[in-house]
Amino acid sequence: MAASARVRKVALVVHVGASVGWLGAVFCFLALALVGVTGSDPGAVRGVYLVMEPLAWFTLVPLAFASLVTGLVQSWVTPWGLLRHYWVLFKLGITVVCTGVLLLYTRTFETMAQAAASDLPIESVRNASPVLHALLALLALAAATVLSVFKPKGVTRRGQRVPRQG
């Protein structure tokens, strides 16, 4: 699909904004998760697990979907295409997997919030799982960022058949 330079630039700005926002939100979740695991104030620890669920639904999930949708738009309005280059396919795979894991993990956020709201001892409320998930998400999103910047060579079979427009 051919698009004007202005449309391509707007699409790129929106995609970069959503992706950077997602990365920043994951960093914040990592900080919260570390407070949850290491914090000495029981109220703060419980608060961390209570706030993770709504924050996930109001920040992580929308930013993940925005990154996915705007990435697809980018592939349609730029010469890179969706199926022409391996790096684009890898980025799409990373984004789809991370978004899927996040959606599955929202149930864990719900369970942790219920435990934090209960009368359970604080040691039963603590959960290291968000630390691990946030670290893995950061690695995956960093890999997607590196692919975006370096754009390694390598075209798919479709990319070999379809001439690049630009």
Protein Blocks (a to p, Z undefined) as FASTA:
>chain_A
ZZdfklmmmmmmmmmmmmmmmmmmmmmmmmmmmmmmmpmblklmmmmmmmmmmmmmmmmm
mmmmmmmmmmmmmmmmpmnommlpmklmmmmmmmmmmmmmmmmmmmmmmmmmmmmmmmbd
fklmpcfklmmmmmmmmmmmmmmmmmmmnopghidfklmmpccdZZ
